[in-house]
Amino acid sequence: MKTVSFQSAANPNVQNRINVSLIFNYLRHWGPAYRAHIARDLGLSPPAVSRAVENLVGSGYVLQSGTVTTGSGKKAPLYQINRGKGCVVAIDLFKEHMRIAAVDFSGQVLRKSLGSRYAESDDIQGDVIRDVDRFLAESSDVDLPAVAALCLGVPAAIDRRTGRVTGAYLYNTLKNLDLVPVLSERYGVDVYVENDVKLAALAENRLGEGKEHRNLIYLDISDGIAAGIIVDNQILRGADGFAGEVGFMVPSTENLEYSTFTRGYLENVASVEAVRIQAVQAIQRGARSSLLESAQDDTDRISARMVFEAATAGDQLATNVINRAVDLITLAIFNLVLVLNPEIVVLGGDIYEMPGVRPLILDPIRARFSTMVPFTPPDITLSSLGNDLCLLGASLLGVDNCLNREYPFQIDNESALAGGRRQLADIGMYPG
């Protein structure tokens, strides 16, 4: 995020454009407000706020939404983002079934649906088009605003400039996937593609457990393991989009020879799928466990959920397998925390849906962290946003990119002090 300190703008037209942008993003973040309230919070003069609000109302991006009685007893008009100005179609491509939603410019989800199973697809471009076409056709009864953009989350590294997939270790069908030109041509709107875990981290930062924090780590523990990292309210992508690929971490020098182009060491021993596989392998080697009875003597029927249920019920084998995963996950979080010093670490992904995740996973990690780091440890918690993290993050990124062309400035929350020096934050455009 670029910041600019200033006392005043020499050009009144430039100053007014900045004020319009500040007020627009203030309304996006805080919701409906009246002019005097806006002026007080942003440290702007009442005439400057009036001119900017009139500009926003005239453009159709803001509208009056009733009145409020102020502290002086007067009635003042309230202003809010115009939800009908446009919407974004957000897509989480690789959940068990694709998730797709239409989200208006205020962030309200207008319609949500499920699509194809893309892990099994041999024509991802064609399936995406068919799913989007069907979603839009079935949304006719909802009276959607005009679609302004599509934003997709995929489990892969993305070239920020083009939206093309540059690395996809878990899904070969995603390699070199380039959806942007095909979808842009078909729908006549801008298309954005981002890594799914990075989008989940964005959602946690704006809407979830991290909304009061500027620096956070979101750790997704599913079939794979990856981190979405937020630094000063911005996604950390790294030089080539691979920042956060912690599934490739190794816990000791004994593992330095581990080499793979598909699944990293950590996710091979500590992911949700790895927990299932290790429990099955132990039983096949002759270990005793209630899991075998639950699976009616068929190890192919053992699921990760069953392993967690068995551990919750006291099964020793299941408990041992999960404890080993906890040790390795704790070590990964420890190293991330030492490097990044976040305010909060949020755990999510498939692990979120496992029985007993709090006593089996979260509580042991928290207990160890109380003495592990040489400074105040970050809060470590579970996501509160459920399965829609990537979808919510895609909607946020899509709306940001639609609106930031027109309204690129916002007040940095930490320095938004009325009457003081204002810090302008250039939100920055994707793809940049």
N, C-alpha and C positions, 0 to 999 in steps of 0.2 A: 504494500500500500504506500503510495507516495503522499507525503504531507507537505503542505505549504503554510508557513506562518506569515500573517499579514496584518496590518493595521487598517488599511483602507485601499480601495481600488481607484486608480486614477480615472478610468473610463467608466462613466455611469452605466453604460450599456452592459459592460462586462460585469460590473457589480450586480446589476439586476439579474443577469443570467445566473450568476453564482447564487444569489439569494433564492431564485426560483428553484434551483437544484437542491439547495439545502432544505427548503421547506417541503419539497416533494418527498425527499427521502426521510425527513422527520415524520411526515404523515404515514409513510410506509411502515416505519419502525414502531411508532407509538399509537397509531390509529387516529380517530377523529379528534380534532382540536379547534379551538376558536382563535382568532387573530392575536388577541392580547396574550394568550397563553403561549402561542408560538413565538411572539416577539420576546417575551420574558425568558423562555427556555433557550432560544438561540442568540440572545443578545443583539437582536436587530431592532431598528426603529419601527414604530407602528406604521408610518407611511411606507417604508420599504416592504414590510410584510403585506400591506394592502395591495401594493403594485404587483408583487410576486403572486399573490393569491389570485388576483384578477387575471393575470397571465395564465395561470394553471387552469382556472375555470374556463377561460376562453379556448384553451387547447383541448379541452375535454378530458384531461387526465385527472382532474379533481372536480368534485361537485359538492354543493351544499347538502347537508344531511340532517336538517332540523336545527333546533336552537338549544341553548343551555343558559341557565341563570347564573350569572357571574357572582363573585363575592360582593359586588356593589349592588346587586339586585337587578341589574340590567339584563335584558335578553341579548345573547350574542349568537350569530350563526355559526354552526359547526361545519367543518370541511373534512372530507375524507377522499381517499383514492376512489376513482370511478371504476368499479368492478367490471362494468360492461365495456370498457375500452378495448380489451383484448384478453387473450388467454394463451397459455403455453400447454402443449401436450408433452407430458413427462413420461419417460419409459424406463423401467428397471428390467433389463433384457434377460438376465440369466437366473432369476429365481426359478423355483420349480415350474411355475408358469410365468410368462412375462406379465408384469404389472404395468398398467397404463392409466393415466389420469389426465384430466383437463383441469388446469388451475388458473384462476383469474389473476389480474395484476395486484390484487390485494392479498393474495396467498390463499384464498378460499378454494378448496377442492370442489369442483362442480360435478364431476362424474368420475368414477373409478371402475376398472374392469380387469379381467384376466385374459391373457392371450395364449400363444402357443408355448410348447416346451422347446426352448432353443438349444438346450444341451444336446438334443437329438436331431437338430435340423441340419440338412445338407444344402439348404438354400436360405441363408439368414436374410439376405436382402429381400428376396421375394416374400418370405414369411413376415418380415417387418411391415412391408407395404400392405400385405393382405390384412394384418392385424390392425394397422392404423386406419385403413379404409373402412373396415368393419366397425371400429370404435367410433369413427366420425359419423358413419351412417346411422348407428344405433343411438347417437347423441342428439338426433334431430328434435326429440321431444324435450330436451333440456334447454334448448335455445342458447347454445354456446355463443359467447362473443367471438369475433374473428380470431382465428388461430394466428398468432404472431411468430411462433417458433416451435421447433421440436427440440427436446433435450433428452439424450439417452445415457444411461449408466451401464457400463459393461465391465466385466472382471478382467481388465487388461490395461496395459500402459498405453497412453494416448499422446500423439503429437499435438501439442496445443495449437499450433498454427493451422493444421489441416483437419484435425479430428480423426485422423487415420490411426488404426491400431498398430502399435510398433512392437508390442510384446504380449503374448498370451500363453502363459505356461500351463494353465490347467485345462484350457479348451483349444484344441488345435483348429477348430472350425473358425475361430476368431482371428487367426493370424492374417495380418495385412488387410483386414476388413476395412473398407472405406465407404461408409454409409452416407457421408455428407453430400457429395455431388448428386447421388441418385435421389435421395430424399428431398434435397433442395429443389431439384428440377421438377419432381413430381408434385410437391405441395406449394411451391412458390414462396417459401419462407426460409429464414435462417435455421440451420440445424447445428446443434452442439453435441459433442460426445465427450464424456469424461469417465474416468475410472469410478467404479461403483462404490468402493470403500472411501474414496476421497469425497464423493457426494454425500455419503452417510455421515462423515465427519462434519461437513458443512451444515447438514441438518441438525446434528447435535449442537453445534455452535450457535445456530440461530434460534432453534425451537426446543431443544431438548435439555439434557442435564448440563450442557456447557453454555447455556445462553447468558449466564452471568460472568462468563470467563472469556478472556482473549486468547489464551493458549491452552490447547487440549490435545489429547491423543485419543482417538477412537480405535479400539482393537477389535477387529472382526475375527471371530473364531468359528469357522464353519468347516467345509471340506478342506479349505485352505486356511491360512492365517495371514492377515495383512493389517497394516495400520494406516489410518487416515490422520494426518497431522495438521493442526491449525496453529499458526504463529501470527500473533497480532491480528486475529480475525481473518486471516487469509490462508487459503489452502497452500501447503508446502508440496510442490510437485518435484523439485529436483531438476537437474540438468536435462534429463530425458524422460521425465514422468515416472520414474521408478522409485521415488522416495516413499518409504513405508513398507517395502517388501520384506518385512521381518520374518516371514515364513522361511527365509533362507538363512536365518541366524543359526550358528552352531554353538553349543554350550561349553565346549572345552577343546583343547588342542587335540584330543583323541578323535575329534570329528572333522579335522581340517582336510582330510582326504575325501570327505563326502562330496560327490560331484553329481549334478543332475541338471537337466534342462527343462524339467517338468515340475517336480514337486520338491520344495526345499526341505532341509533336515527338520526344522522345527515343526512344520505342518505335517511332516511324515511321521512324527512321534507324539504330537500334542494336539492335533486338530480333533474336531468331533468325530470325523471318520476314522482317524488313527486310534482313538479310544475304542471304537467298535472292533477294528481289525485286531488290535492287541489282545482284547478279551477273547475273541474267537480263536486266535492262535494259541493262547495259553490253554484253553479248553481242549483244543485239538492235540496238544502235547500231554494231556492227561490231568490238568489241574481241575480241581473240584469247584463247582459253582452252581448256585441256584439258577443261573442263566440257562443251563442246559435243559432243566425241567421246564422252565418258562417257554423255551423254544421247542418243546416236544422232541428233544434229542436231535434237532436239526440245526446245526450252527449257522446255516445260511439264513435262518429266520431271525437271528439275533440282530437287533438294531442298536444304534447308539442310545436311543431313548431307553431301551431295556437295560442297558449297562448302568445308566444313571439311576433308574428305578431300583435296580438290584443294590447299588451302593447305598442308596437312601434307606433300604431295608436292612443294611448291615452285611451284605455279601462281601467277603474279604477280597476275593479276586477283583471284583469290580471296583472296590475301594482302592486297592493298590494301583490299578491301572490309571484311575482318575488322579490319584495323588501324584503319580509320576508326571502326568500332564501338567498338573498345577505347579510342580517344581519348575518345569521348563518354561511355562508361561510367566511365572513370577520372575524368573531370570531375564526373560526378554523385556518385560515391563521395566524391571530395574535398570537395565542398560538404556532403554529409551528415556527414562526419567532423568538419568544422569546426564545425558546428552542434551535433552530438550527443556528440562525443568518446567513441565506443564503445571497448570493449576489443577487439572482434573484428568483422570483417565477413565474412559467409558468403555465397558465391555458389551459387545453385541454380536449379531450374527446368529447362526444356528444354536450356539451355546445358550442364548437367551431363552430358548424354548425347552431346554432340557430340565427334567424334574430335579429338584434339589439344587439348582445352580447356585443359590445363595450360600447354603452351608457347605456345599462340596467345592465350590470354585471361589466365589467372591470373598467369603469370610477368611479362609486360609491365606489368600493373597494379602488382604488387608492386615492380618495379624503379623505377617512377616515384614511388611513394609514399615511397621511402626518402629523398627530398630535398624532397618537396612540402610537408609540414606542419611547423609550427614547434615541434612537440612529438613525443614518441615515438609513431610511427604505430601504429595498431592492427594486429593480425594480420589478414591477408586470406587466406581459404582457401576450399576447395570443401566443400559439404555432404557429410557422410558417411552420410546417411540415405536417399539415393536418392529414388525416386518416392513414397514413403509419407509424406512430410513433413506434408502437410495432414491425412492420415488420422490420423497419430499426434497431431498437435496437436488435432484434433477429439476424440480419445479423452481426452486430458489435460484439456481444458476441460470435457468432459462429466462425467468422474469428479470433477473439482474441484467442479463445481456441485452434484453429487449429495451429496457428503460435507461440503462446507463449511457447509451449514446446521447440521449436527450438531456439526462440529468446526472452528470458524472460526479457531482460533489456531495459530500455529506460531512456533518460535524463528527469529529472523533469523540466518542462518548466520554472518554476520560478528560477531555479538555473543553467540553461544552459548558463553559462558565459564562453566564451573562455578564457583559461589561468587560470581560477580559480579552486577551489575545485569542483569536479563533484559529483553530487548526483545521484546514481543509483537507479532507481525505479524498484523493482521486481514486474511486473504486476500481478503475481499470477495466478495459474491455477484454472479453474472451472472443476470439483466440489471441488477441494481442498483436 
